[in-house]
Amino acid sequence: MFKDKHIQISRREFLRDSAWAAAAAAFATAFQERLDAQQPKTSSTSQSARNLPPVNIGFIGTGTQGQTLLQRLVRIPGVRVVAVCDVYPPHLSRGVNMAGAQAMSYRDYRRLLERKDIDAVIIATPLHLHAQMTIDALQAGKHVFCEKTMAYSVEEARRMVQVSRQTGKHLQIGHQRHYSPMYAHTREMMVEQEVIGKLVHVRAWWHRNNSWRRPVRDKQYEELLNWRLYSKYSQGLMAELASHQIDVVNWFTDATPISVMGMGGIDYWKDGRDVWDNVEVIYEYPNGVKVVYTSILANQYDGYAEQFMGDKGTLLLTNEKDGFLFLEPTAEELGWEEHAKKAAGKGGTTGLVLDVTATKKKGTGAVIGGRKMEAGYETKDAYVLELESFVNDVVRNGQKPVCDAEVGYKAAVAVLMANKAIEEGTKITFTPEMFTV
Ligand SMILES: NC(=O)c1ccc[n+]([C@@H]2O[C@H](COP(=O)([O-])OP(=O)(O)OC[C@H]3O[C@@H](n4cnc5c(N)ncnc54)[C@H](O)[C@@H]3O)[C@@H](O)[C@H]2O)c1
C-alpha cells in the first residue's frame, strides 16, 4: 500500500513524470482560460475580499479532482489556500502553483494539520485515505470538505460522522449535485409540484468506453496513480460513479433503500485490475419503487443520467447538466408548457426542457438547502457552488453543510452494501439502524 510510504523520487524520474504532467497541465490551462472567462478571478487582496474575514484552507490531494476544486476555490473572495499536500511530486508542484505564493507544500498531511492558522481542510485523495485524514483533521479542530465517496467502509464512514459530532466541526461530502440549481429545480418539480405523479420506477446509469486506466511510465507509481483499479484502495464503479447517483435517489425520494442485489464482473478490461468493469444493481425503495443501476466501461452510447418515472411523467437528468420532463398522455396541464423549449424524446414523445430560470413561477429563483441563490448562480457550476457554500456558509457562518456527513453516510452505506451483495451473490436487506449513526 502507498498509504504511509514516503515516496522517494529521483530528478530523472521527476522530469519524466513532469513531461506526462505537462500534457495534463496544457489541458488544465485551456480549461482554466474557459473558467476565467466565466468567473472573475479574485484574490485575498481584492476589494471584495478585504470586507470578508479571510478563510485559510489546507488542501490535501491535488490530483485530478483536487485540481478541479483548487481552480475554483482560489477564485472565491477571501479564500487563502495556505498549505498544499500531496505525495506525488508533479501533483504537489501543480497544486502549489495553483494555490499561489502564500502556499507551503507538505508531503505529510499530519504536518499540515498541525498548523493553527488553518480553518478548514479539503481532502481529495483516494478513497481508502478519506476516513483517517478526515478524522485527524476534525480532531485537529478543522472543518472538513471530503470528496465522495465518504469512506472505504461503512465502519469508517460511521466513525467520521461520530467524530464530526464529538468535535463540533462540520464535515461536508463532495456530492456536488446537492448544490446544482438544475438538480434542486428538478427535485422541486418532482416533490413539490408533483409533475410526474406517483413515482414508480428509477433508472440511473453511467456508461463509458475507456479503461479508467492512467498511463504510468514509472511502475513504482502504478498503484498510486491507478488506485481506482485495485480493491485495496478502491470500491470500484459503485463508489466512484454510482454514489453520486444513488445519493440523488436518496435525496429525491427522501428515503434510503430497503434492499439491494446485483452482479458485477471484470468482463472487458482484463488487464490486472481487481475491481469490476461492469456492475448491474437493483435497489428496492419504499412504496414499491425499484431502482435499476448500471455502470459499464466498454460502451458510452447512453452516457450518464438519472431518470425518475411516475404515472404522470418522467424526469430525466443527463450528463449532470440537462433536465427534461416527458409527460404521460394522462397528465394534466402544468401551465408553463407553452413557454418551455421542447426536445424530442423516445417513440415520438416531446419533452419539455427544464430551465431553472424559466420553467418555474416567475421570481421564485432557485433555492438550495433553504437558501435562495444569489444573482449569477446560473452561470456557476456545481463545484463552484459547493465550494462557495463550504467557505461562506459552513466555515464563515458555522452552518451545517447541505451535503453533510449524514447525507454522505447514507450514500456510502447504499453503495458499499451493493458491492457486498454482488460479492456474496445475495440480496441484502437494510435495517433502519444501518442508515443511522
Ligand atoms: N465529486 C466529483 O465529481 C469527483 C470527481 C472525480 C473524483 N472525485 C473523488 O476525488 C478523490 C480523488 O480522485 P482523483 O481522481 O482526483 O484521484 P487522483 O489519483 O487524481 O488524485 C489523488 C491525489 O491524492 C494524492 N495522494 C495519495 N496518497 C496521499 C497521501 N498519503 N497524502 C497526500 N496526498 C496523497 C495522490 O498523489 C494524488 O495526487 C476520490 O475520492 C474521487 O472519488 C470526485
The ligand as a Gaussian input file, in Angstrom:
#p B3LYP/6-31G(d) Opt

LIG

0 1
 N      -17.066000      14.950000      -6.970000
 C      -16.666000      14.527000      -8.137000
 O      -17.304000      14.760000      -9.167000
 C      -15.378000      13.760000      -8.232000
 C      -14.764000      13.566000      -9.490000
 C      -13.562000      12.861000      -9.534000
 C      -13.016000      12.345000      -8.360000
 N      -13.650000      12.534000      -7.173000
 C      -13.095000      11.968000      -5.929000
 O      -11.919000      12.674000      -5.582000
 C      -10.980000      11.790000      -4.960000
 C       -9.664000      11.853000      -5.726000
 O       -9.872000      11.393000      -7.038000
 P       -8.878000      11.825000      -8.227000
 O       -9.475000      11.381000      -9.489000
 O       -8.522000      13.247000      -8.075000
 O       -7.629000      10.911000      -7.871000
 P       -6.111000      11.267000      -8.211000
 O       -5.378000       9.975000      -8.122000
 O       -6.037000      12.031000      -9.479000
 O       -5.688000      12.243000      -7.045000
 C       -5.474000      11.806000      -5.738000
 C       -4.248000      12.540000      -5.213000
 O       -4.044000      12.152000      -3.850000
 C       -2.640000      12.025000      -3.678000
 N       -2.326000      11.202000      -2.516000
 C       -2.308000       9.854000      -2.413000
 N       -1.918000       9.487000      -1.192000
 C       -1.685000      10.634000      -0.487000
 C       -1.258000      10.907000       0.832000
 N       -0.978000       9.932000       1.714000
 N       -1.126000      12.205000       1.193000
 C       -1.391000      13.211000       0.327000
 N       -1.796000      13.001000      -0.945000
 C       -1.949000      11.731000      -1.348000
 C       -2.157000      11.408000      -4.986000
 O       -0.771000      11.562000      -5.171000
 C       -2.981000      12.187000      -5.985000
 O       -2.341000      13.364000      -6.414000
 C      -11.648000      10.421000      -4.959000
 O      -12.272000      10.192000      -3.746000
 C      -12.672000      10.520000      -6.061000
 O      -13.784000       9.676000      -5.881000
 C      -14.796000      13.240000      -7.090000

